Each structure stands twice: as structure tokens, then as C-alpha cells.
Amino acid sequence: LLPSYESIGIWAPILLVVFRIFQGLGVGGEWGGAVLLAVEHSPEGRRGFYGSWPQMGVPAGLLLGNLALLPLSLALPTEAFLSWGWRIPFLLSIVLVGVGLFIRLRIMESPSFRQVQESDTAADMPIMDVIRIYPKNVLLAMGMRIAENGIFYILTVFVLSYITEVLGLSRNVGLIGVIIGAAIGLFTIPLFGALSDRYGRRPLYMFGAVFSLVFSFPFFWLLDTGSSVVIWLAIVLGLILGHDPMYGPQAAYFSELFGTRVRYSGASIGYQLASVVGGGISPLIATSLLALAGGHWWLIALYTSVLALITIVSTYLASETFQDDITAEHPEERRYLAGST
């Protein structure tokens, strides 16, 4: 409902930035709480599968958003769509806000955290404590998130402008590809989460990161064919074989890297800081690299390759956690508590 620049001048971008900051704070708290409740309430040996369900909010939101956007894009003239048509899907999302609020007002703390509360050992300053106790795991979580999030925005956001501005095709070509990939993701994300319960988090995560590296250049080769079907295939392959094998096990993996006292903060910091430095700016970086290379994509492919390499190294250095007892006190926490008493 924000007025345009033509209506209120400089206050339009100022208000937009302020609202985005509040939205960012909300997302920062939402993800960590949602995945921890799913992971800590899950049955033995099913944390990857149960933790993948909150992750399905991304493809579900992508699917619903683009399904709402596509008919408006087709039905409205460009001027009307850019003026007010794009606002309609955002207004419809008030229904989801109501559902989320209803759930949150009735949800209980997990058994693991209640146990910490009852022992009176909850962290007073969990953000500071997690940085003191788990500095390596915070950095590894960030590194593991970099490619998953950064390349995701290339596949779902930047690709739309590339298809229209560079290839000269209709924006609906890209939207349809994203919709197909998101619809498939509703099945592949929980599948990869479940597979991580059987085979471990690291192998699945490493597969997605390596595929993302190998696919960096072929992705743009496929786009440049100009064929709608091939473009859809490129987007879908990047999502279901690159992004989803990382995103499915991610909630359980990041949760297991930290002890119960600081798990919320640890998982959230690793996840959200990487979102800022990896995902949030990747379309802007890609656009700048495209201009720098004179309209060619090779620098963007090199950029996504670097993101993938960071995640590959981080995943290699991270320990396997899928068989760990999530309620057990970590040695790092024991040493820290012993030193602080």
C-alpha cells in the first residue's frame, strides 16, 4: 500500500527501506523458530524430514506468488501492471499472515528447550554466547548457506530480467519456469530431507553444492538457446538438483551444529547473515557483472562458481551430525559453562 515516489517524493524510498528492515527482523526470528520447533519435536531419526517442512515455505511462497502474478501479467497492460497490478498478490497474502499468527499464538516450546529452562541454564545473552562457544560453526553455517541462497536468487530473480532484457523474450517464459521448479520443490525438498536421515546431511548437501558448481556455465548455455522448454529445463535443473539437495537437509543440519541453549541464535545467525551477503545482493551483483562484461554472462557464471566453491569447502569442513543426540549437551558448552562458573 506504499504510495509511489510521484505521490510522496523521497518519503517513498525511505518508508520502503524502513519497512524492509522490520520485515528482515521478522524473517530473522521466524525461520529459526520454525525450524527448531520442527526439528526438536521430530521423532528419532526423522529430523531431516521434519525439518524440511518449514523449508517448503520457500517453494510454496514462490509458487503461490508467481501463480498470482502470472494471470495479472497476462491480463493487464504493462502500464497498469506496473502501476497497481503487482500489488494484488501482496494484498492477498494477508490470509497467510492470519494463518501464521493463529499457529504462533498456540504453539508450545520444544521439550529440549523446556529441559534447559527447568535446569535454569538458559543463555542470558545467546547471541554473544553462540559467537563465543561456536565461532567455527557459525562461519561454517554461513559458508554452507552462501551458494544455496545466492544461486537461488540467480535462478529465480535475476533470470527473469536476463530472459526479458538480454534474450528479448516475454517475462512469462521465466515465470513459468520458476513456477514449475517451485511446484517440483514441494516434493524434492522433503525428499532430500528424508534422504539425509538415511545417508547423512553432508553427502546430500555436498551433492547440491557440487552440482551448482558444475552447472554454473551450462545454465547460461541453456538459457541462450532462446527455447522456452530448454529455459524451463535449465531453471528446474538448477533448483531441484542444485538448490533443493542443500535446502532440504539444511534446517536439521544447522540446528544440529549448535547446543540447545544457543541453537536458536546459532542457526539463525548463520542462516540470516549469509542471506544478506549471499542471497540478498546476488541479483544486484549479477546485474553489475552483466554490464561489466558487455552484456555477456560469463562473469556471472564465474561468480556463482565461487559461491559454490565456498559452500563446498564449508560443507567439507563441517562435521556430520545426523546421528547426534540433539538433546545432549555439547562438549563446547560444557567447557564454556565450567569456565563461567
C-alpha positions in Angstrom: 0.0 0.0 0.0 3.1 2.3 -0.1 2.5 5.4 -2.2 4.7 5.9 -5.2 7.6 8.4 -5.5 5.4 10.6 -7.7 2.9 10.8 -4.8 5.1 11.4 -1.7 8.5 12.0 -3.1 11.6 11.0 -1.1 9.4 9.5 1.6 8.5 6.6 -0.7 12.1 5.0 -0.7 12.6 6.0 2.9 9.5 4.2 4.1 10.3 1.2 1.8 13.7 0.8 3.4 12.3 1.1 6.9 9.6 -1.4 6.3 12.1 -3.8 4.7 14.3 -3.5 7.8 11.3 -4.5 10.0 10.5 -7.3 7.6 14.1 -8.5 7.8 13.9 -8.6 11.6 10.7 -10.6 11.4 12.2 -13.1 8.9 15.3 -13.4 11.1 13.2 -14.6 14.0 10.7 -16.6 12.0 13.0 -19.1 10.3 15.0 -20.1 13.3 11.9 -20.6 15.5 10.0 -22.5 12.8 12.8 -25.0 12.0 13.8 -25.5 15.6 10.2 -26.4 16.6 10.0 -28.8 13.7 13.4 -30.4 14.4 13.2 -30.6 18.2 9.7 -32.1 18.1 10.6 -34.7 15.4 10.7 -38.4 16.1 14.1 -40.1 16.5 15.9 -40.5 13.1 13.4 -38.2 11.3 14.9 -34.7 12.0 15.9 -34.1 8.3 12.4 -34.9 7.1 10.5 -33.0 9.7 12.9 -30.0 9.5 12.4 -29.8 5.7 8.7 -28.9 6.1 9.3 -25.3 7.2 11.7 -25.1 4.2 8.8 -25.9 1.9 7.6 -22.4 2.7 10.1 -21.1 0.1 8.8 -23.1 -2.9 5.2 -22.8 -1.7 5.5 -19.0 -1.5 7.3 -18.9 -4.8 4.6 -21.0 -6.4 1.7 -19.0 -4.9 3.3 -15.7 -5.6 4.1 -16.4 -9.2 0.7 -18.1 -9.8 -0.9 -14.9 -8.5 1.4 -12.8 -10.6 1.2 -14.7 -13.9 -2.5 -14.1 -14.7 -2.2 -10.4 -13.8 0.8 -10.1 -16.0 -1.1 -11.7 -18.9 -4.3 -9.8 -18.4 -3.2 -6.3 -17.7 -1.4 -3.8 -20.0 2.2 -3.2 -18.9 1.4 0.3 -17.6 -1.4 -0.9 -15.4 0.5 -3.9 -14.1 3.5 -1.8 -13.1 1.2 0.8 -11.5 -1.1 -1.3 -9.4 -1.5 -4.9 -10.7 1.7 -6.1 -8.9 0.2 -5.0 -5.6 -2.7 -7.5 -5.6 -0.7 -10.7 -4.8 0.9 -8.9 -1.8 -2.6 -7.9 -0.5 -3.9 -11.4 -0.9 -1.0 -12.6 1.4 -2.9 -11.2 4.4 -4.6 -14.6 4.5 -1.3 -16.3 5.2 -0.4 -13.7 7.8 -3.6 -14.7 9.7 -2.8 -18.4 9.5 0.7 -17.8 10.8 -0.4 -15.7 13.7 -3.1 -18.2 14.7 -0.4 -21.0 14.8 2.1 -18.9 16.7 -0.4 -17.9 19.5 -1.0 -21.6 20.2 2.4 -23.2 19.9 4.5 -24.6 22.8 8.2 -24.6 23.4 10.0 -27.8 22.4 10.9 -30.5 25.0 14.6 -29.8 24.6 14.3 -26.2 25.4 11.9 -26.8 28.3 14.6 -29.1 29.8 17.1 -26.2 29.6 14.6 -23.8 31.2 13.9 -26.3 34.1 17.7 -26.7 34.7 18.0 -22.9 34.9 20.9 -22.9 32.4 19.3 -20.9 29.6 21.7 -18.4 28.0 21.2 -14.8 29.2 22.9 -13.4 26.1 22.5 -16.2 23.5 23.9 -14.2 20.5 27.1 -13.4 22.4 27.3 -16.9 23.8 27.0 -18.6 20.5 29.8 -16.5 19.0 32.0 -17.3 22.0 31.2 -21.1 22.0 30.7 -21.9 18.4 32.6 -19.3 16.2 33.6 -22.0 13.7 30.1 -23.5 13.3 28.6 -20.0 12.8 31.1 -19.4 10.0 30.6 -22.8 8.5 26.8 -22.4 8.5 27.3 -19.1 6.7 29.6 -20.6 4.2 27.2 -23.5 3.6 24.3 -21.1 3.1 26.2 -18.8 0.6 25.7 -20.9 -2.6 22.3 -22.3 -1.7 20.8 -18.8 -1.2 22.9 -16.8 -3.6 22.4 -19.1 -6.6 18.7 -19.5 -5.7 18.2 -15.7 -6.4 20.1 -16.0 -9.7 17.7 -18.9 -10.7 14.5 -17.2 -9.6 15.0 -13.4 -9.7 17.9 -12.4 -11.9 16.9 -15.0 -14.6 13.6 -13.1 -15.1 15.4 -9.9 -16.1 18.0 -11.8 -18.2 15.3 -13.5 -20.2 13.5 -10.3 -21.0 16.3 -7.7 -21.3 19.1 -9.9 -22.8 17.2 -12.6 -24.7 14.2 -10.4 -25.6 11.6 -12.9 -24.6 8.4 -12.5 -22.6 8.8 -12.3 -18.8 6.2 -15.1 -18.6 8.8 -17.6 -20.0 10.8 -17.1 -16.9 7.8 -17.0 -14.6 6.6 -20.4 -15.9 10.0 -21.9 -15.4 10.1 -20.7 -11.8 6.5 -22.0 -11.2 7.4 -25.4 -12.5 10.6 -25.6 -10.3 8.7 -24.4 -7.2 6.0 -27.0 -7.7 8.5 -29.8 -8.0 10.3 -28.4 -5.0 7.3 -29.1 -2.8 8.2 -32.8 -3.3 12.0 -32.7 -3.7 12.8 -30.6 -0.6 11.1 -33.1 1.9 12.6 -36.0 -0.2 16.1 -34.7 0.2 15.4 -34.0 3.9 14.3 -37.6 4.3 17.3 -39.0 2.4 19.6 -37.0 4.8 18.1 -39.0 7.7 19.2 -42.2 5.9 22.5 -41.2 4.3 23.6 -38.2 6.3 23.4 -34.4 5.9 26.8 -33.9 4.3 26.5 -36.1 1.2 23.2 -34.5 0.2 24.5 -31.0 0.9 27.7 -31.7 -1.0 25.9 -33.1 -4.0 23.8 -29.9 -4.3 26.9 -27.7 -4.0 28.9 -29.7 -6.5 26.0 -29.7 -8.9 25.7 -26.0 -8.6 29.4 -25.6 -9.4 29.2 -27.9 -12.4 26.0 -26.3 -13.7 27.2 -22.7 -13.5 28.1 -22.4 -17.2 25.7 -24.9 -18.7 22.8 -23.0 -17.1 23.5 -19.9 -19.3 24.2 -22.1 -22.4 20.7 -23.5 -22.0 19.2 -20.0 -21.5 20.9 -18.7 -24.6 19.1 -21.2 -26.8 16.1 -19.0 -26.5 13.8 -22.0 -26.4 11.1 -21.8 -23.8 11.2 -25.5 -23.0 15.0 -25.5 -22.7 14.9 -22.4 -20.4 12.3 -24.1 -18.2 14.6 -27.2 -18.0 17.6 -25.0 -17.0 15.7 -23.3 -14.2 14.2 -26.6 -13.0 17.5 -28.5 -13.0 19.2 -25.7 -11.1 16.5 -25.7 -8.4 15.8 -29.4 -7.9 19.4 -30.8 -8.3 21.4 -27.8 -7.0 19.3 -25.8 -4.5 16.9 -28.5 -3.1 19.5 -31.1 -2.0 21.1 -28.3 0.2 17.8 -26.7 1.3 16.0 -29.9 2.3 18.5 -31.1 5.0 19.6 -27.5 5.9 17.2 -26.9 8.8 18.2 -30.1 10.6 21.9 -29.7 9.7 22.2 -26.1 11.0 20.2 -27.0 14.2 22.4 -29.9 14.9 25.6 -27.8 14.7 24.6 -26.0 18.0 23.6 -26.9 21.5 20.1 -26.4 22.8 21.0 -23.3 24.9 22.1 -21.3 21.9 20.6 -23.3 19.0 18.0 -20.7 18.1 20.6 -17.9 17.8 23.3 -20.1 16.2 21.2 -21.5 13.4 19.5 -18.1 12.8 22.8 -16.1 12.7 24.4 -18.5 10.3 21.3 -18.6 8.1 20.5 -14.9 8.0 23.9 -13.3 7.8 24.6 -15.5 4.7 21.2 -14.3 3.3 22.5 -10.7 3.5 25.9 -11.3 2.0 25.0 -14.1 -0.3 21.4 -14.1 -1.4 20.1 -10.5 -0.9 22.7 -8.9 -3.1 23.4 -11.6 -5.7 20.9 -10.2 -8.3 22.5 -6.8 -7.9 26.0 -8.3 -8.3 24.8 -10.3 -11.3 23.3 -7.2 -13.0 26.6 -5.3 -12.4 28.7 -8.2 -13.8 26.5 -8.4 -16.8 27.1 -4.7 -17.6 30.8 -5.1 -16.9 31.1 -8.0 -19.3 29.3 -6.0 -22.1 26.0 -8.0 -21.8 27.7 -11.4 -21.7 27.1 -13.8 -18.8 30.5 -15.4 -18.2 31.3 -13.2 -15.2 28.0 -14.2 -13.6 28.8 -17.9 -14.1 32.2 -17.3 -12.6 30.5 -15.6 -9.6 28.1 -18.5 -9.0 31.1 -20.9 -9.3 32.9 -19.0 -6.5 29.7 -19.2 -4.3 29.5 -22.9 -4.9 33.2 -23.4 -4.1 32.8 -21.6 -0.7 29.9 -23.9 0.1 31.8 -27.0 -0.9 34.7 -26.1 1.3 32.4 -25.2 4.2 30.5 -28.5 3.9 33.7 -30.5 3.7 34.9 -28.8 7.0 31.6 -29.3 8.8 31.1 -32.4 10.9 28.4 -35.0 10.1 25.5 -34.6 12.6 22.6 -36.7 11.5 23.1 -39.4 14.2 23.9 -37.0 17.0 21.6 -36.8 20.1 20.1 -33.3 19.8 19.2 -33.2 23.5 22.8 -33.9 24.7 25.0 -31.2 26.0 27.8 -30.4 23.5 31.4 -30.5 24.8 31.9 -26.9 23.8 29.0 -25.8 26.0 30.3 -27.9 29.0 33.7 -26.2 28.7 32.1 -22.8 28.5 29.8 -23.3 31.4 32.6 -24.7 33.5 34.7 -21.7 32.8 32.0 -19.2 33.5 31.1 -20.6 37.0 
